[in-house]
């Protein structure tokens, strides 16, 4: 890879002096500013376009295409330059600016996919050296070869080196044994919109400073480069001599000075003078060089200015700007940097070119351009001072919020302001902030953390002490006496979160780990015993010595659930071979024991536990842990899950949850397994499978998502939409009681869900984010955004998708006609629609239709209880935002209870465990103050019982025979753990109630 990058840079530093020399030799210098403008505009657009196209293909195909294309274009320009046409030289210079994006940037992307992060840390320095050597010797080679080949023929020579670099690339890929088919052909820049960016810049002073510095940097770059080119043109009137000079200058001297500055001075300057010092070096140096150019105008002074500007920009200024981005939130930082790369730097270069045009129009002598640069440099120095103050203020604010991210900045050193601020925070009163600051200092390169860790181990804050022991265990020092004493004291006190970390530190640094572990496992505090067992997981041989088979068997069968929980944890460190205790623990009656056993099964990934884990998927309370554990199995469990998912006789509660595991395992078999249930009769299973496919599509877009069958699934869902609509149409405005209204609400909800499934299916072929945005627009309103979304879909969708989707978005008046034309779905009368719904295979729709048919005078079917429950629950204010389907799930855990006259329903002396909805009868409510109220049908008793077990200061007694609907708290929690959308809706109501109370109103 080092040879590959060296040859690419070698070819680039042949092209760079050749393209500029040909241009300067052909045109007057006053044409150069217009070239800057064209490179900024046209070149920037072409680079952006290439990146967008490359992202859509694999990296292997993108590299193959880039090499073939670059070689062909270089040969073409070699022939075109013989014609000496003016436009050719403009196009050639623009092309050279694109060359670096296509091959140089792509080269580093190949390296990122070939090497693991560990290998990259070790080898990237070597790759960088290869790049520097290629650049330097490419320029030197140009200066020598131009006298033998001529300037134009060097283009062919560059094409030859491009071909050689492709050979090196193929050898590197073969030696690494890597396939680049699954990698994208370019780094996809984070999405941003100009409106969002401008809003962010307007709201963040920090961003305003960054934009200002970048703008002035590239404007000065253009102006300094222009002065240098103008003097070089005058000094070297011969094309060959000019090419040789530019090759030496850009290839050798510029790269050499930049390399020296970056390697030997940048780290020192940043660590000594901070962000402000790093940012000030470039404008101060340019100002000094510009003064020299004013006093002694000539090639030497302007060359020195150009060397100063370019070398400090690639070293001090680059590192300083990376640090300046550091305090910004990661997501905002990524979008902002993409905006800077795509727009700001190119706009600034274009502005620099226009300023030069204006200066020439004003007939300012060229030897006075340095004075203009000097003015810009002075403003730049002021900006760098402002930037330093803003940086410190933003770092302090982000540190207080514990949202500072040093690791993602990828900078080798940190400035003293940040270091000092972090040290001060570690010694501060806020324990959580102190622990966070200590973590950040641990990520800082070349920072001696040991003294601060020893100091923190005795701090007042338990959070900070815990973090100190955690850091010390990862980086044990030679002088450990103070830390060991602090850890032993922590264990003696045996309170707080630092105990576990103190135990792990002592075991990590102990000479006889087995003896210490045995001693700690006899400790009275369960937290100490647990931490000792967890620490042994890092030392399998010690774990097998301490946790022998007899210990595991005895503790796995112990009567104390806390001991059995420790046994489940110990199996994770020891293994279960020879005891088979984990099977017993997976079936333990205590939930905490089973939770630990599930985590252990996920760590061991034994096939013998898979059946038990799958059976646990049906339970709500441990489902999250079970899904995590099964996902740890990876591809080993996909076949088993696919078999159960496709088995119509397997428990539906298990099948519904399997998609949650499969979407975490990004491989083709997961996709195929999910596709096989998209025609399943169970609506929840279909929806869960489709959501899992959508997540897989975002995570692994290179997998195959039903190319041959996707259209069939879209047609199936679209037909279902028209069938539901034809059933809904005769029921609207046709009277009916509460059961009919419930059915109408259910059908409307089914239509929304079906439309969402259609869009999710389409999102498996087209960009998911764009399709989702279109879905939000068309489902939200019928205004301009709706029309724009329909127009977008009409232009981007495949013909078969458009044919069935766009009619779904049409007006209700023509929906029936679309249903007949596309799927022969005929409109029905109300009774026929109800009877068809009863036999349609959807249990909830059938129950609603049954009840509605009874209201319409038809034959009353058997099961109306669930409908009556849902109708009653619709009157509960806490549940009013739920759909009929969601209410039916709550109704399934509700039971009917009856009380005779005078019975006590709510007792202020007893804790609450249930909510009650009055179905029939009257209830008297009395408070301690003597106030009496009366509650009747659809009123709710004990709403807060679902969230607060404390008794209410209210007595509720039945006045006559009372029938109520009871919802128990435990059953309700189980339901919420498996239905996040219900949880979200209920919390929305609760937040609204709290807001009304805070605003002085009464909850409605």
N, C-alpha and C positions, 0 to 999 in steps of 0.2 A: 504493500500500500504506500510506503514511503517513496518507492521508485515511481509509482503511478502518479502521485501528487507532484513529485519533482518534475516529471516529464510534462505534465499539464501546465505547471507554472513556467517551465522552460518555454513552451510554445506560446504562452500568453505574453511573456516579456520579449518575445521576438515581434509579435503583432503590435504591441503597444507603441514602441518607437517607430515601427514601419508606417503604421497608419497615420500617426501624427506628423512624421517627416514628410510623407507624400502630400498631406494637406497643406502644411506650411510652405512647402516648396512650390505648390501650384497657385495658392491664393495669397492676396494681400492679408496682412494681419487683422484688418478690420472685419474679415469674414469669420474669424475664430469665435467671437461672442455668439454669433448665430449658431455655430456648431454646438456650443454649450447648451443653448436653448433646445436644440433638436435632440441632443443626447438625453437631456433631462426629460423631455416630453415623449418623443417617439421611442427612445431606448427604454425608458421606464415602463411605457405601456407594453412593449414587446416582452420585457422581462416578466412583467406581471402576468401577461397572457400565457407565456411559456410555463410559468409556475402553476397556473390554474389547470392547464392541459396536462402537465406532468403528474399532478396529484391524482388524476383519474386513471392513470396507468400504473403498472407495476414498475418498481425501480429497475429491474433488469431490462424491460422493454424501453424505458425512458433513457437509460444509459446507452443501449444499442442504437436507438434512434439519434440521440444527441451526437454520438461519435460519427455516425454515417452522415448526418446532416452537416455537422461542422466541417468535416473533411471535404464534402462536396461544395459547400459554400466557399471555403478557402480556395479551392481550385478555380471556382467560378470568378472570384474576385481577382485572382492572379491573372486570369484572361482579360477581365473587364478593365483592370488598371492599365493594360497595354493600350486601350483605346483613348486614355487621357480625357475622359469625359468628367465634367465637374461634379455631376450628381453621384458618380461612382465613389468619389472620395468622401463625400458626405455619408453615403450609405455604408462605406467600409468602416469609418470611425464609429458609427452607430452600432454596426455589427460587432466590433471589438468590445464595446461596452457590454453587449449581450453574451459574448463568449465566456466571460468570467462567471456569469450567473449559471450558464449551462454546464460547464465542465468543472470549474474550480469549486463552486458551491456543491455541485453534485458529487464531487469527489469526497468531500467531508461527510456527506450523507451516506455514501457507500461505506465509509469507515465506521460510522455510527451503527450500521446494520451488520457489519462483519464482526466487530469486537464486542465482547461483553463489557459492562461498566468497569469491572475490575481490570480487564485487559486494556480498556481505553485509558484509564488513569496511568497505566504503565507505559503505553505506547504512543499516546497522542503527542508527547514531547518529541519523540523521534519523527513522527509525521510532520510536525511543525518545522523541524530542522530540515527535512527533505524539501518542504515547500520553500524555505528560505534559500536553500542551495539551488533549487531549480530557478527561482526568480533571479538570483545573483548571476548564475552562470548563463542563464538565458540572455540577460543583458550583455554580459561579456562576450558571449558567442556572437550576438548580433553586431557588436562593435568590430569584431574580427571578420566575420563572414561577409559583411556588406561590401567589403573591398574586393571580394572574390566572386560574389554572385550578383551584386546589384541589389538595390532596395526592393524592387518589385518581386524578384525571384525568392526573396526570403519568405514570402507568403507560402510558396510551395514547400520550403524547408519546414515552416511551422506545421503545415499539414502532415508532413512526415513524422514529426514528433507527436502529433495528436494520434496518429496511427500506432506509434510505438507505445504510447501511454495506454491505449486500448488493450494491447497485448499484455502489458503489465497488470492491468485490471483483471483480465481473464485468468491470468496465472494466480493472482491473489485470491480470487473467488474460489478457484479450484483447490488451492492449498488450504483455505479456511473451511472448505466443505460446506459453504453456506449457499442457500437459495434466496434470491432476492425477489421471488415472485410474489410473496405476501407483503412486501414493503411498498410504500408509495413512492412514486418517481420524483417527488419533491417534498420539502417540508411545508405542510399546509399551514399557512398563516392564520392565526386566530381571527374569527369573523368580527368585523366591526362595521358600523354604519357611521357616516359622517355626522349625522345628527347626534348620535350617542357620544362620539368623540368630542365634538364641539361643546356639548353640554358638560362633559367631564372636565375639559380644559377650562371652561368658564367657572366651574365650581371649585377646582383645585389650583391654588396658587403654585403649588409644586409643579404641576404639569405646565403651567404657563412659563415658568422659568426654563424647563427642559426644552419646550418648543422654541423659545427665544434663543437659547444657546445653540441648538442644532441649526436653526436658520442662519445665524450669524457665522457659524463655523463653515458652512458650505458656500455661503456668499464670499467669504474671505478666501476660501480654497480656490474658487474660480478666478478671483481677481489676481491672486498671487501666481497662479498657474499661467494666466494670460501674460503677465509681465515677463515671466521667465521665457515663455514661448516667443514673445516678441523680440527679446534680446537674442535668443538662440537663433532665430531666423536671420537676424542681421549679422550675427557673428559667423554663421555657417551658411553661406549662400549655396554651397554645393549639396545636392540631395544626399549623396553617399556619406559625406562628412557629418551632416546633420543627423542622419540615422545612427551613425556610430556614436556620436555624442549622446543622443537621447538613450540609446541602449545602455551605455555605460552609466549614465546618470540615474535612470529609473531602475535598471536591473541590479547594478552593483552597489552604488553609493547609497541610494535611498534605502534599499533593503538592509545593507550592512548597518547603517546608523540606527534604523528602526529596531533591528535585532538587538543591538548593544543597549539601547535605551530600555527596551522591554525587559531584557534579561537582567541587567545590572542596576538600573536606576528606578524603574517604575515602582517596584515593591517598596524600596526605601523611601521614596518621596511620599507615597500614599500612607505608609505606616508612620512617617514622621510628621507630615503636614496635613494629612487628611484629604477629604474630598475637595475642599476649597483650594488647597495647594496644588493638587493634581490638575484641577481645571484651570488654574491661573497660569501654569507654565506655558501653555500653548499661546495664549494672547500676549503674554509678556515677551516671549521669545519672538513672536512675529512682529511685535511693535519695535523691538530692538533691531531686528533684521531690516524692517522697513526704514528705520532711521538711517541705517547703513546704506540702503539702496538710494535714499534721498541725497545723502552726502556724497557717496561714491557710486553713481549709476554705472552699471556695466554687468557683464555676464557673471562675474564672480559674486557680486552682491545679490543679484536677483536669484542666482542659483542657490546661494546660501539661504535666502528667504524661502525658496521653494523646498529645499531640504528640511529646513526648520519646520515649516508648516506641515508637510506631509508626515515626517517622522514623529513629531509630537502628537499629531492627530491619531496615528495608529498605536501609540504607546500610552502617554500620560492621559490624553483626552479621552481615549476609548475606555480606559479603566475608570477614570473619574466619572464618566457618563453612566457606566454600568453601576457604580456605587450610587449615583444620583437616582437611578431607578429603584434601588433597593427598598426604600420604605413603602412604596406603592403596593396595594393589594395585588397578589399574583395575577388574578384574572384581568384586572385593569392594566397591570404592567404589560402583559402579553399583548392585549389589544392595542395599547398605546404604542408599543414598539413596532407592531405590524403597521400601524398608521404612519409612524415616522419613516419606516423603510419604504412604504409604498408611495407616500405623498410628500411629507415635509422635506426630506433631504433633496428630492428631485425638484420640488417647487423652489427650494432655496437656491439650487444650482441654476435653475431657469431665471430666478430673480437676479442672481449674480451676473448672468449673461446680459440681461436687460440693463443693468446698471452700467456695464461696460459700453453698451450701445449708446446710452445716454451721455456718458463721459466723452465718447468719441464725437457724438453730435455736438457737444459743447466745445469741441476742439481743445480739450485739456491736454497739455503735453504728456506724453506717455511716461516721461521720467517723473511726473507728479502723481501718478496713480498710487505710488507708495504712500503718499500723504493721505489719500482716501482710506487705504488699508489701515493706516495708523489711527485714524478717527474711529473706524470700526473696532479696532483692537482695544482702544480705550473704553468704549462702551461694553465690550466683551469682558474686560477685567472687572468692571462694576457688576456685571451680571454674575460672574463667578463668585463674587463676595456675597451677593444676594442668595445665590444657589446654596452656598455653604450654610447660611443662617436658616434657610428654608429646610434644608436636609436635616439639620439637627432638630428643628422643631417637629418635623414629620416623624423622624425616628422616635423621638420621645413619645409622641402621641400613639404611634403604632405599638411601641413597647408597652405602654400602659394598657392597651387593649389586647396584648399578647398575640399580635398578628404580624409580627416582624418575621420575615423569611430570609435567612442568610443563605441557606443551602442552595436555593434555586437561583441565586445571583451568579454562582459559578465564578467567583472572583478569588484570586489567590491570597489576597491580603485584605485587611479591614483598616479603616482609618482610625486615628486615635480618638476622635470625638465619639464614635460609636463604641469603641472599646471602653472608654471612660464611663460612658452612660450606662453600659451594661454592668460594669463593675459596681457602679453606684446603686443600680437597681438590685443587684444581688445582696448588697448590704442594707437595703431598705427594709421597711416595715411590712410591706405586702408580700406574704409568703409565696403566693402563686406567681406573681410577677417575678419574684426573685428566682424561683425555680426555672421559670421560662428563660430568664436572662442567662442563667447558668448553662442551660441547654444550648443557647445560641453561641455562647463563648466556646463551648465544646466543639462546635462546628467551624469555628474560626481557625484558619490554617496558622500554624507556627505560634499559637498562643499557649503559654505555659499555664495550664489550668490547675496544677496541683496545689499551690498555696491557697487559692480561693476555695478549692474543694475541702481542704482540711479546715479552713475557717468556717465553711458552711455546715460541716458535719456537726458543729456544736451550736448552731444558730437556734433561735427561739422557735422559728417556724418549722412545724413537722414536715410540711411540703418541701421546704428547702433542704432539710436534712435527708429526706428520702431521695431527692434528686442528687444530692452530693454522694450518697452511698451508691446509687445507680451508676453515676459517672465513674466513680472510683473503681467499681467492679469491672467496668469495661476497660479501664486504663490503670491497672495496678502500678503503684510507684515503688521505688526501692525503700523509701522511708515510710513505713506503714504504722508505726507504733501509735501515733496520735489518732489515726483513723480507726485502728482496731479498738483502742480504748473507748472511743466515742460509740462505735457499733455495739460493743459489749454493754455499755451503759444504756443504750437504746433498748436492748433486749431485756435488761433488768427492769427498766421502767415498763416495757411491754404495753405501750399504748400508742395509738395513732398510726398513720400510714407509713412511717419510716421504719417500723419494725421489720417488715418483710424485706425491704432493701438492705437493712443492716445485716440480716441473716445471709442474704445472697452474697453480700460483700465478704463476710467472714469465711464462707465456704469457698468462694472464688480464690481467696488469698491464703487459705489454710494449707499447711504442709501435709497433715493427715486429714484429708477431707472426710474419710469414712468415720473416724472417731468423733470428729466434731459434729457430723450429721447425726450420729446415734445420740449424742448428748442433747442436741437441739430437738430431736424428735421425741424426747421424754419431757420436754418443757410443758408447763401447765397451760400455757397460752396456745390455743389452736392456731392462731395466726403465725406463731413461730414455727410450729410443726409443719404447717402448710408451706411456708416459705422454704423450709429446709428441703422438703420433698420436691418443690418446684426447682430449686437450685440443682438438685441431683440430676434433673433431666439433661443438663449440659455435660454430665459425666456418667455415661452409661455403665462403665465398668464399676465405678464406685456405687452406683445405684443398685446394680445386681448383687454387690457384696452386702450392702446395708439392708436392702429391701428383698430378703430372700423369699422363697416360695411359702414357707410357713407363715411369715409375717403377712403376706398378701392374703392367704386363705383365711387366717384368723380375723384380720381387720375387715375383709370384705363381707364376713358373716357376723360382724359385731352388732350388738343390739342398738348401739348409739349411732344415729344417722350421720353425725359429724365425723365419726371414725370411718364409716363406710365411704363417705365423701372423700376423705383423705386416701383411702385405699384406691378409689377410682383415679385419683390424681397420681398415685404412686405407680399404677400400671402404665401410665404414660411415660414415666421415666424408666421403668424396669422392663416392660413388655408383659404379655399375658400368656406366653407359651408355658405350658405345664400346669397352669392353675385354672384357666378358663373362667376366672372370677368375673371378668367384665360382662359376660352374658347375664350373670345373676344381677349385677349392678344396673344393667340396662333395663331390667324389669323390676327394679326396686320400687317400693311404695312411696318413698320420699322423693319429692320433685328435685330437690337440690342434689341428691345423689345421682339421679338419672341425668341431670344437666351435666355434671362433671364426667359421668361415664360417656355421654354423647361426645363431649369434646375430646375425650381420650380416644374414642373410636375413630374420630376424624383425624387425629394425629397419627394413629397406628395404621389406618387405612387398610385394615384386614377385611378380606371379602366375607369372612364368616360373620361379620357384624352388619353387613349390608341389609339383610332381611329385617333385622330388628330396627335398624334406623328407618327403613321405609315404613314400617308399621307405626313408628312414632310420628310420622308426618301427619297423621290424622288428628293428633292432639294439637290444640291451639297454643298452650302455654309454653311449650318447648320447641315450637316449630322453627323459630329463627336459628336456634343452636343446631337443630337437626339439619337444616338446609346448609348452614356453614360447614358442618362436618362432612356431609355428603359431597359438597363441592370440592373439598380437599382431596377426594378420591380421583378427581380429574377424569381422564378418558377411560379409566379402568371400570367405572360404574355406569357409563353411558349405555352400554348394551342392556344391562339389567333394567335400568330406568325406562329405556325404550320399550322393552317387552311389557312391563307393567302398564306404561302409559297407553299402549295400544290394546291392552287386554280389557275387553268390555265387561268381563266378569270380576275384575279386580275392584276393590272398594273405591268408590268414586271420591271419597275424602282424600285418599292417597293420590289418586291420579290427578286431582286438581292442583296438588302442590308440586308435583314433579317438574312442571315448567320452571318453577322458581329455582330449581337446582340446575336444570339444563342450560338456562341462559348464562350461568356462571362458567360453563365449560364450552369455550369457543372452538368447536370443531364441527366438521360437516355432519357427523352422525347425530349431533344434537339438533341441528337444523332439520335433518330428515325425520327424526323422531317427532318433532313438534308439528311438522307438516302433516303427519299421518293422522292427527286428531283434529284438523281444521274442519272436518265434516262430522265430528262427534255430535250426538244429539244434545249432550249436556252443554248449556250455554256458558256456564262459568268455566268449564274446561276449555272450550273453544277460545274464549276471551283471554284466559291466562296463557294459553299456548301462543296466541297472536302477540300478546304483550311481550312474551319472552323472545319471540322472533324479532320484534322491533328492537329490543335491547341488544340482541346478537348482531343485528344489522349495523348498529352504531359501533359496536365493539370490534366486529370482524367483518368489514364490508366485502372482503375478497372471497368469502364463502359463497356457495351457490344457493340462491333463495328461490327455488321452485320455478325456474325459467319456463318449463313446459307446462306446469300446472297452476301457476299463479293466476292466469287469466280465468281459469275455470273457477277458482275460489272467489275471485272478485264477482263473477257472474252469479255465483250461488248466493252471496251476501246481498247483491243488488236485487235479485229476485225476491229474497226474503223481505227486503225493504218494501217493495211494491205490494207484497202480500199483506204485510202489517198495515200499510197505508189503506189498502182496499177494505180491510176489516175495520179500521178506525173511522173512515168517512161516514158510514151510515149511523154510527153511534153518536157523533157530534150533533148537538142541537136537537136531539131526538128525545129529550126528557130522560127519565130514569132516576133511580134513587142513589144512595151512597155506593152501592156495589158497582153500578154502571159507571159512576164518576171515577171510582177506583180503577176500573178496567181501562177507561180512557187515559188516565194518568199513566198506567202501566204501558199501554201501547205507545204513547208519546215518548216515554222513557226508552222503550225498546227501539223505536225509530232512531233516537239519538245514538244509542249504543251500536246499532247496526251500521249507521253511517260512519261512526268512528272506526269500526272494524274494516269497512271498505277502504278508508284512507290509510289505515295501518298496513293493509295488504299492498296497496299501491306504493307505500313508503318502503317496501322491501325491494322495489325495482328502481325507484327514483330517489333523489336525495331526501332522507327522512325529515330533516329540519325544515326544508322548503315545503314539503307536503303537509307537515304538521302546522306550519304557519298558515297555509291555505285552509286547512280544516278549521282552525280557530276563527279565521275571517268569515268563512261561509256559514259556520254554525252560530256566530255571534249576532249578526244583524243582516238586514237587507239593504244596507246603505252602500256608500262608495267602496268600502273595503270588501264587501261581498262581491260586488261587480268586478273589482280588480282581481280578486282571487279566482273567480270563474274564468276571467280572461287569461290569467296565468296558467291555469290548468288546461285550458283549451290549446295553449301554445306548446306545452311541454309534455303532455301525456301521450302515451301510445294510442293509436287509433281505437283499439278494442277497449281500452280503459275509458277513453273519452265517451265512447258510444253508450256505456252504461252508467258512468258516474255523473256526467253533466245533467241528464234528465232527473237524477235524484235531487238536484239543486234547483229545479224549476219550481214554478208556482203550483200551489195545490190544485188550481183549476184544471191544469193540463196533466196532472200526475196520473190520472186514471188512463188517459190515452197513451202515455208512455208505457205504462204497465202492460196494456194490451199489445202494443206494437213490439215491445222487446221480448216479453216472456209470456204473453197470452194470459195475463192475470186479469180476470174479469171482476168488475165491481159487484158487490152483493148487497142484499137487504140485511137488516140488522139481525134477524133470527138466523139466517144462513151463516152470517159472519161469526155469530156466537157459537153455533154448533161446530163450525170448522175449527175454531180456536180450542174447543173442548177436546177434539180429537187430534190436535196438532202436535202432541208430544212435549209441549212446554207445560210442566206441572203447574207453575204459578199462573200462567195465562189461562190454563184450563180451569183452575179454581175460581179465578175472577170471572171468567165467562159463565161458569156455572151459576154463580150468584147473580150476575146480571140477567141471565136467562130467566131465573126465578122472578126477578123484578118485572120482566117483560111479559109475565103470564105464561111462561113455558113450564116444562116439567122441572120441578126442583130436584137437583141432584143431591147426593148424600152429604158430602163434606163441605160445610159452610163455616165451620168453627174458625179456620185460619183467616177467612175473610172478615168475620166479625171482629177478630182480634186486631187486624190491620186497620179497620175502620175506626176502632176505638183508639188505637195508637196515633192515628192521624190528628187527634185532638190534643196530643201532648205537645206543649210548646217547645220542649227540649228536643223533640224529634221532628219538628215540622219541615225541616229542610231535606228530609230523607225521601228517596224514591220509594215507590211501592215495593219493589224488589227488596230494598234494604229493610223496609218495615216488616216485610214477611220474614226476614231472618231473625229480627227481634221477636216477632210474634211466635216463632218456632220455639223460643225459650220461655215464653210466657205461659202461665197456667192459670186456670180459673179457680178462684176460691170463694167460698160463701160464708157469711156471718149472720147469725140470728139476731133479732132485736136486742139491743143493750150490750152487745159484745164489744170488747175493747180491741180496736184495730192497731192504733198507735199508742204506746205507753211511754211517757216521758222518762220513766225509770229504766227502760230497756233500750239497748243499742239497736239501731236500724240496720236491716240487711236487705230490704226490698223496697221497690217502688210499686204503688198500687194505682190502677186506673179504674174508676167506678163505672161498671157496665149497667147496673140497675140498682135502684134504691137510693136512700139518703143517709148521710153521715153527718154527725155533729162534731165540730171542732171547737175545743175550748182551751184557752191559754191560762197561765198562772195568774194573769192579771184579771181574769174573770170574763174576758171577751169571748163571745160565742158566735160562731158562723156556721153556715150550713153548706154542705157540698153535695152535688148530685151527679147525674149521668155525665160521663166524659171528663169530670174533674179528676185531678191527680193528687195523690197523697204521698208525701215523702220523696219528692223529686231528688233531693240532695242525698238520699240514702245510697244512690249509686256511686257517690264519690266520697261521702263522709259518714263513717259508722257511728258517730256520736249521737246520742238520743236528741230528739227534737223537744223543745219546751211546749209541746202541744199534746193534748189527749184527743184521740179520735174514736168515737163510739157510733155503732150502727143504730139508726132510728127505727128501721124495719128490716125485713129480709134484704140483705145487700149481697150483690154479686160483683166481684172485683177481678181484675186482671193483675196478676202478680209477676214481677220481673226481679229475680234474685241477683244480688250484686256479683257473686262469683260467676254465675252463668253469663252475666253481662260482660265481665272482664274477659272471659274466654272468647266471647263473640267479637269484642273490640280488637283483640290481639290478632284476629284473622280477617278483619275488615277495616283497613285503615281509612277508607273513604267515609265510613260511618263515624269513626273517631274524629276525623277532620271536621265533619259537619256539626257534630255535637260541640266541639270546642269553639267553633264559630259562634254558636248560640251563646255559650258561656261567656266568651269574651264580650259579646254585645251586651249581655246582662251586666257584667262588671263595669263596662263603660257607662251604661245608664246610671248605675249606682254612683260612680265617681262624679258624674255630671250633675248629680242631685235629683235625678229622675227616678221613676219606679220601673222596675222590669215589667215588660208586658208579657 
